Amino acid sequence: MHWRKSSYSGEDAEHNCVELGRAPGAILLRESDDPGVVIATTPAALRGLVARIKTGGFDHMAG
């Protein structure tokens, strides 16, 4: 599996991030500091999540 992360993430341990991988019909997500836990979703569901984040749909949850 080839995992990708944002080019804004650093290479050292202080820059943990979400990584994405592709599987047939699915997008896989994992946290770089806990790579054993993998969540699978569809490309459409991930696009919807990213769109909602970009438009502030979760801003009310910020501390």
C-alpha positions in Angstrom: 0.0 0.0 0.0 1.3 3.4 -0.9 0.3 6.0 1.6 0.3 9.8 0.8 0.3 12.8 3.1 0.2 16.5 2.6 3.3 18.2 1.4 2.7 20.6 4.3 3.6 17.8 6.8 7.1 17.5 8.0 9.1 14.3 8.1 9.9 14.3 11.8 7.9 12.8 14.6 6.5 16.2 15.6 4.5 16.4 12.4 2.0 13.6 12.6 -0.8 13.8 10.0 -3.6 11.9 8.3 -2.4 9.7 5.5 -4.5 8.5 2.5 -4.2 5.3 0.5 -6.2 3.8 -2.4 -7.9 0.5 -2.5 -10.4 -0.8 -5.1 -13.5 1.3 -4.7 -12.3 2.9 -1.4 -10.1 5.5 0.1 -8.2 4.5 3.3 -7.3 6.9 6.0 -4.9 6.5 8.9 -3.1 8.7 11.5 0.7 8.6 10.9 1.4 8.2 14.6 -1.0 5.1 14.9 -0.7 3.5 11.4 -2.4 0.2 12.6 -5.8 1.9 12.7 -7.2 2.3 9.2 -10.6 3.7 8.3 -12.1 3.0 4.8 -14.6 5.3 3.1 -15.8 5.9 -0.5 -14.3 8.6 -2.7 -17.7 10.4 -2.7 -18.0 10.4 1.1 -14.5 11.8 1.5 -15.2 14.5 -1.1 -18.3 15.4 0.9 -16.4 15.6 4.2 -13.6 17.8 2.7 -16.2 20.1 1.1 -18.0 20.5 4.5 -14.7 21.2 6.3 -13.8 23.8 3.7 -17.1 25.6 4.1 -16.9 25.7 7.9 -19.4 23.0 8.5 -17.6 21.8 11.6 -16.4 25.2 12.9 -18.9 25.0 15.8 -17.1 22.0 17.2 -13.8 23.9 17.6 -12.7 24.7 21.1 
